Amino acid sequence: MTSRRKIFIGNWKMNKLPQEATAFCEAFIPAVKQVTQADVGIAAAGVLLPALATRFRGVQWYAQNCHWSANGAFTGETSASMLKSVDVCGSLVAHSERRQMCGETNQTAGQRVAALLNSGMQAVLCIGETLAERDSGRWTDVLQQQLDEGFTATGIKNWTAALGNDPERPLLTLAYEPVWAIGTGRAATAAQAQEAHAFIRGWLTRTFGPEMAQRLRIQYGGSVTLQNVDELMGMPDIDGALVGGASLKAEDFAQLVLRGAAAKR
Ligand code: 13P
């Protein structure tokens, strides 16, 4: 039996105006109150975060990006300490949409992870291969390179200290999000996702040893819905979900979280 505490995060991407976000929270938070065995979070657009995070304490609030510098001439960017000051607990890092559209690299991803961890905040590092990379059989090479380069770029030497003191909630979570499954309605099968998660955990074991590898949580993301959440979350190396489209409706996302948190593995 796996003891890792599951983590579910809704990634709203560039959706919801303040009123819509408030209405969502008023329905969603009471509906997931009984979920005590898993962490539940929402990654919202930066402009929404201060009002939501200070008002709604029943979920953990995440940014969708965070700069690696403490402050300075970085127009359009937001630092970890700015996020922390408005009760945001952490940030997604290197989502594939940012890798594809905003020039995110493994190098910058690692630097962002380091800034968050050094501020005692959660980082959710997203990795995943494209369809061409999967079809050509190179997907393990791609994941390995994303992990090798991303972790090296953090510059972190003492991972035990960097992951924080909460044994159930290490500050770093990995999110396996195959690009071909994001927003396509074509989720990885539970077997495909488990195979990739086992590969990632194998990399962690070789790099950091079994203790850290068993402790770190690996979320799956890409077309997770009410229809496939039970099967995906029943897999031994899948420790939660990062949910895009299916996180936009409060009732549906609440059901998804309840089902996913209850799935036995
Ligand atoms: P979808 O759930 O819409 O496929 O998006 C997944 C995702 O990108 C979460 O970060």
Boltz pocket constraint, residues with backbone or C-beta under 6 A from the ligand:
constraints:
  - pocket:
      binder: B
      contacts: [[A, 11], [A, 95], [A, 177], [A, 181], [A, 182], [A, 183], [A, 184], [A, 185], [A, 221], [A, 222], [A, 223], [A, 224], [A, 242], [A, 243], [A, 244], [A, 245], [A, 246]]
      max_distance: 6.0
